[in-house]
Amino acid sequence: MFEVGMSKLVQDINKEYAQSNGYNFPPNTQQMINAIVQWINTHAVRDVSSLKIISQSEVKGGIEYTVEVEYSKGDTTQFKFVAPYGVGIKNVKIVELGG
């Protein structure tokens, strides 16, 4: 087995990539980078397709929003957060995640 400190997941990603493309395993560095980038693009990277406010209500110190986010990949997610009065968006605190 090819082992130079790679995690099991990285080994599996590289092995699957090498087999699907007819490469030898262990892959060279360029193949390893391509395999990981392809896996991330397929499994993890999501672009926001739409974002809409489902509800809003005043709470102590701010406004609580429930926002629905649709992604180009994966499931739609709802976030609930409080936007405090008189502060910028950088200070918004997520208080509950659901989905």
Contacts in CASP RR format, 6 or more apart in sequence:
PFRMAT RR
TARGET T0000
AUTHOR 0000-0000-0000
METHOD contacts of the structure
MODEL  1
MFEVGMSKLVQDINKEYAQSNGYNFPPNTQQMINAIVQWINTHAVRDVSS
LKIISQSEVKGGIEYTVEVEYSKGDTTQFKFVAPYGVGIKNVKIVELGG
1 11 0 8 1.000
2 11 0 8 1.000
2 14 0 8 1.000
2 25 0 8 1.000
2 26 0 8 1.000
3 11 0 8 1.000
6 14 0 8 1.000
10 32 0 8 1.000
10 36 0 8 1.000
13 35 0 8 1.000
13 36 0 8 1.000
13 39 0 8 1.000
14 25 0 8 1.000
14 26 0 8 1.000
14 27 0 8 1.000
14 31 0 8 1.000
14 32 0 8 1.000
14 35 0 8 1.000
14 36 0 8 1.000
15 25 0 8 1.000
16 35 0 8 1.000
17 23 0 8 1.000
17 27 0 8 1.000
17 31 0 8 1.000
17 34 0 8 1.000
17 35 0 8 1.000
17 38 0 8 1.000
17 39 0 8 1.000
18 24 0 8 1.000
18 25 0 8 1.000
18 26 0 8 1.000
18 27 0 8 1.000
18 31 0 8 1.000
18 35 0 8 1.000
19 25 0 8 1.000
21 31 0 8 1.000
23 31 0 8 1.000
27 35 0 8 1.000
45 73 0 8 1.000
46 71 0 8 1.000
46 72 0 8 1.000
46 73 0 8 1.000
46 74 0 8 1.000
47 71 0 8 1.000
47 72 0 8 1.000
47 73 0 8 1.000
48 69 0 8 1.000
48 70 0 8 1.000
48 71 0 8 1.000
48 72 0 8 1.000
49 70 0 8 1.000
49 71 0 8 1.000
49 72 0 8 1.000
50 69 0 8 1.000
50 70 0 8 1.000
51 67 0 8 1.000
51 68 0 8 1.000
51 69 0 8 1.000
51 70 0 8 1.000
52 67 0 8 1.000
52 68 0 8 1.000
53 65 0 8 1.000
53 66 0 8 1.000
53 67 0 8 1.000
54 66 0 8 1.000
54 67 0 8 1.000
54 68 0 8 1.000
54 78 0 8 1.000
55 65 0 8 1.000
55 66 0 8 1.000
56 63 0 8 1.000
56 64 0 8 1.000
56 65 0 8 1.000
56 66 0 8 1.000
57 63 0 8 1.000
57 64 0 8 1.000
58 64 0 8 1.000
59 82 0 8 1.000
61 82 0 8 1.000
61 84 0 8 1.000
61 85 0 8 1.000
62 82 0 8 1.000
62 83 0 8 1.000
62 84 0 8 1.000
62 85 0 8 1.000
63 82 0 8 1.000
63 83 0 8 1.000
63 85 0 8 1.000
64 80 0 8 1.000
64 81 0 8 1.000
64 82 0 8 1.000
64 83 0 8 1.000
64 95 0 8 1.000
65 80 0 8 1.000
65 81 0 8 1.000
65 82 0 8 1.000
65 83 0 8 1.000
66 78 0 8 1.000
66 79 0 8 1.000
66 80 0 8 1.000
67 78 0 8 1.000
67 79 0 8 1.000
67 80 0 8 1.000
67 81 0 8 1.000
68 76 0 8 1.000
68 77 0 8 1.000
68 78 0 8 1.000
69 76 0 8 1.000
69 77 0 8 1.000
69 78 0 8 1.000
69 79 0 8 1.000
70 76 0 8 1.000
71 77 0 8 1.000
75 99 0 8 1.000
76 99 0 8 1.000
77 97 0 8 1.000
77 98 0 8 1.000
77 99 0 8 1.000
78 98 0 8 1.000
78 99 0 8 1.000
79 94 0 8 1.000
79 96 0 8 1.000
79 97 0 8 1.000
79 98 0 8 1.000
80 94 0 8 1.000
80 95 0 8 1.000
80 96 0 8 1.000
80 97 0 8 1.000
80 98 0 8 1.000
81 92 0 8 1.000
81 93 0 8 1.000
81 94 0 8 1.000
81 95 0 8 1.000
81 96 0 8 1.000
82 92 0 8 1.000
82 93 0 8 1.000
82 95 0 8 1.000
83 89 0 8 1.000
83 92 0 8 1.000
84 91 0 8 1.000
84 92 0 8 1.000
84 93 0 8 1.000
END
